[in-house]
């Protein structure tokens, strides 16, 4: 039996022309994806940035310039200035145009010197947020890509690197060009089966570092490859500390799983702040800032309980700038000024602050709200890595 199928006529030229319709840059990349993970990376699906505060917006400790080794100019970014060089680092509003950024981090030289220590900024991530996800330190790890925006007052180079933990046994460095215009850079990092990675979920996993000067010993010339050394910088990078008036700006730092650098993940300010508060929480930092309710346990001991807005990484220590009459308690129609607090019974979700003596003098059982009574006072909690 013969079966005949009829189909309406069509213009073959028109059909062929449809195959040439533009699908855009991302469409072309998506069509070339070889795996589901690559396709996901290209369309930027889901959460991806392992770096917190990569756009340098959150600065709970304040926006004034800092210069001391171990300080945080903005949340989560630690300054290394091990030689005490005359530099400063601060939050800036100089950003790439049209990329959605409000802030960058500015490192600058006040007076030149020849240092042998570390000049860098770095962020330590938790094992459970980075190393576990990437699988580094095993034979089944994943690729990662680090991307960022950078510019300088002069043309030169800096070193961008990732490494294991704080005292690294393995590191991966990239010599990065710096020009006087904003430029985005990225490089892909293969997994490494090596390294003394911690098994503690809340300890330091992957560390990201931007080095601005050549360390006297922690440097090497092998780049874009894992080495079993604690390298901070490339041996041929520019020594910015020797350039009068040198400035370097960085923003848009993103570390993500996969071989491709996708657009920066812009999170809401409230979400980014909450992520930062796991590591540092500023309770009060201005005159007349209200503090939680407290009471006189005895005549010379004031006790105040504090609940944290998010669970902190570990039992925190107190962060305080104190002095005579810097704090006070409203009670029984009056205001008693006192000098300081100490932390007791800290937990990841809460802590008790006590003032024993140090100006505390009242009647046991009386209570009321506390407040900051001096504009220089600061009170917070620190659980940084």
N, C-alpha and C positions, 0 to 999 in steps of 0.2 A: 504494500500500500504506500502511496506517495503522499507525503505531507508537505504542504507549501506554506511558508510563513511570509507574510507581507509586512514591510516596514516603510513608513513614510520617508520620503527623500530628505536629504540634508546637504548643506553646503560643506564639503570637506575642507575648504580653505578656512572657513570660520572656525571649525572644530580644531584645526591645527593651530590657529592663532590663539585660541584659548590656553594652549599649553605654554605660551610665552608670556602670559600675564604676570606682572611683577608680584612677588610674594614678600618682598622686603628682606632686610638683612637677617632678622631673627627667623623668618620663615625659611630662608636658605639654610641657616645653621641648624634649624630643627630637622629639616629633611636630611641633613648629613649626619645626624646623631646616630651612633652605632649601638647605643644601649639605652634602656629606659632611664637610667640615672643621668645620662647626658641630656636626654630630652627634658627631664625635670629641671636640670640646671639651666638650660637655655630659656625656659619660660619662667624661671625664678619661683618655682612652686614651693610653698611652705616656708618655715623658718630656716635660716641658713647661716647667719653671721655668728661665729663663735666668740667674737670680740664684743665686749660691753663698752658702751660709750665711745665707739669708734669715730663718731662725728664730734666729739669733744664738747658736747653741750652741757653735760651735768658737771657742776663744780660746787659741791655742797660745802667744801671748806672755804670757799670764797674765790674771787677772781683776781686777787692781787698776785703779783709776780713772786715766785719763790726761787731759791737758789741753792738750798741745802740738800745734800745727799739724803735720800729717803723720803723726801716730801712728795706730795701729790698735787700737781698744779691743777689738774681736773680729776674727777673720779676715775679710779682704776688704773691711771697712768702714773707710774712711779719714776721719779727723776733719779738717775745715777750721776753723781758729781763727786767721785771718790777722792779727788785731789783738792776739792774746795776751790775750783777755778772761779774767776769773776764772771759768771754767766747768770742769766735769769731765764725763767720759762713761765709762760702765762697763757691764759686763754685769749684768743684773738678773734676778731670779726672779719679778717681777711680770708676769703674763701673762693673756690672756683665758681665762676658765674654760671647760673642756670642749672646747677647740679643739686639744688635743694638743701645745701648746707648753710648753717647759721654761724658756726664757729670752727676754728682750727686751733692747733697748739703751736705756739711760737717760742722757739729757742733762740737766744741771742747772746752775743759776746759783748760784755762791757769793757773788758781790757784783755788783751792777748796774753798768752802764756804758752809754755811748752809743758804739757801735762803727760803723765805716763799712765794715769788711771782711766776710769771709764767716764765717758760723756755720752749719755744715752737716755732714752725713755723706754719703758717696757711695761708689758702687761702680762701678769701670771694668770693663767686660767686653771680652773679646777680639773682634776683628773676625770671626774664624771661628766664634765661638759666638753672635753676636748679629746684627751687621750683615749678614753673608752669609745667615743664615737668614731674616731679615726682608726682605731685599732693599731696604733703605732706601738712598736715593741713586740709585735707578733708577726707571723708569716702571712697573715690574711688582712693586712692593713689596707687603707684606702688612700687615694690621692687627695691632696688639699691644694687650694690656691689662695695666696695672699695678695690682696690688692689694696692700693692706697693712693692718695693724691699728695704731691709734694711740690714745693717751690722754695727758692732761696734768694738771698740778696746778691749772690754771685753764682756763676756756673761752677759745678764741681760734682762730687759724688758723696753719698752716704752708704752705709751698709744696713740692709734690712735682713733680719734673720729670725729663724725659729729654732728652738732647742728644747731639750728634755729638762723639765724641772727648773730648779733654781741654780744648783751647781751641776751644770750639764756634763754628761759624759758623751753625748752626741749633739751635733749642731749642724745647721744648714744655712749658709750665708749667700746673699745676693748683692753685688755691687750695683747701686742704683744711681742713675744720672739725675742731677738736680740742675734746673735752669731757672731763670728769673721769671718764668711764667708757670702757672699751675699745669701740671701734667700727671696723668694717671699711669701708674705702673702696676704690673702684676707678674707673678711667677708661680709656676706649679711645683709642688713638692711631693715626691713619691713617698710611699710609706717606708719606714725603717723597722727591721726586726730587732735592732740593737737598742741599747740604752738601759739605764737603771731606773725604769719608770716606777713610780710609787703605786701601790695597790690600794692606798687610802683614797676613797672617793672624793674627799674634800681637801686633799693636799694639792700641791702644784703639779699640773699636767704639762701642757704646752705653753711655752713662754715666747712672746713676740717682742722683738727688740729693734729699735732704730738707733744706730750708733753714729755720732757726729764727729768722733775723733778716733785716732788710732791708739788702741791700748798697747802698752809696751810688750805684753806677752800673749794676751788672748786674741791673737789674730792669725790669719792665714790667707793664702792666695787661691785655694781650691773653692770655687763657688758653684752653686746650683748642684751640689752633691753632698750627701750626708758624710760627715767625718766624725771620727771618734775622738773629738777634742772639744774643749770648752772655748769656742771662738765667739767673740763679740763683733768683730769687724774684719773687713778685707784689708790686707796689708798695704794696698795701694790707694785706699780711699783718701779723700781730701781731709786735711787737718784743719777743720773749721775754727778751732780754738786759736789758731795763729793768724786769723784774718780779722782785722779791725772792723768792728761794726757788723760782723757776719750775722745773718738771720736765716733760720730754716722754719718753714711752716709745714705742718702735716695735718691731714684730716681724711675722713672717709676710709678708715682702716677696716678691712673685712677679711676674715679667714673663714673659708667655706669648704665643704666636702666637694670633691670633683676636680676635673682638669680645666675648668673654665671660670674666668672672672666675670661674674654677672653684676648687674647694677647694684649699688649700695642699698642695703636693706634699711630704709628709713622707718624707725619705730616711733610711736608717739612718745612725747616727753615723759608722760606719767609712767609708761611702761619702762622706759630706759632708767628713770629714777628708781623705780622699784628694783630693777636688776642691780643697780649700784648699791642700794641700801642693804643688800645681803652682805656687803663687805664693809660698808661704812654708813652710819646713820647720824646725821647732825640733828640733835634735839633742839638746840637753841644757839643763836649767834648774833643777837642784836639786843640793845638796851630795851627793857620792858617786854622781852619775849616771855610769853607765858610758859611755865613749866608745870609738870603734873602736881597733883595734891600731895602734901607731905604732912607729917605730924611729929611732935616732940615725943619720942619714946621715953626719954628722961629729960631733965631740965637742960642738959647740954648735948643732946643727941637728936638730930633731925633725920628721919628716915623717909625716903621717897621711892615708890615703886614705878618702874617704867616698862611699858609694853612696847615692843618693837613693831613697826608696820609690816615687816616681812621677817621670815626666819633667817637669822644670820648664819654665816658659814660655820662659825664655831663660837664658843663662849667668848664674848668680846672683852676687850680692855677699855678703860675709860679714855676719852680724848678730851682734855680740858685745858683752857687758858683761865687761870684764876688769879685772885689778888684780894686785897682787903676790901670787903664790902661788895664783892662782885655778884653775889647772889642774895636772895632774901625770901622770906616767907611771910605771907599775910595771915595774921591770926588774932583773934579777939580784939578786932578794931584797930590793930596796929601792924607795923611792918618791922620785922627783925632782920637786919642784914647780917650775912655771914660770908666766909671767905672761899670755901672750896667744898668739893665732894670727893669721896672715895667710893669705889665700886665694891659691892659685896654680893655674893651669891649670883654671879652672872650665869645666864643660860642663853641658848640661841634665840629664845623668844622673849626674854624679859631679864631684868636685873633690878637690884636695889641699890640706890645711892644713899650714902650716909654722910652727914657732917657731924663729927664728934669734936666738940670744942671749936676752935677756929672761928670764934665769934658767935657760935650758936648758944643762945641763952634765953630760955623761956620757961613755960610751965608744962610739965608732963601731961599729955592727954590733949593739949590744944593742937589744932590742925588748921590747914588752909592751903590755898594754891601758892606755889613758889614762882619766882620770876628771876630773870637776869637783870641786874641792877647797874651794869657797866657795859658800855658799848664795845669794850675790848674783850669781854668774856666770851668763851666758847665752851660748848658742852655737847659731847657726842660719844659714839661707840665705834670701836675699830675691830674688824675681824678680817683685815686684809691678808693676802697671801704674802 
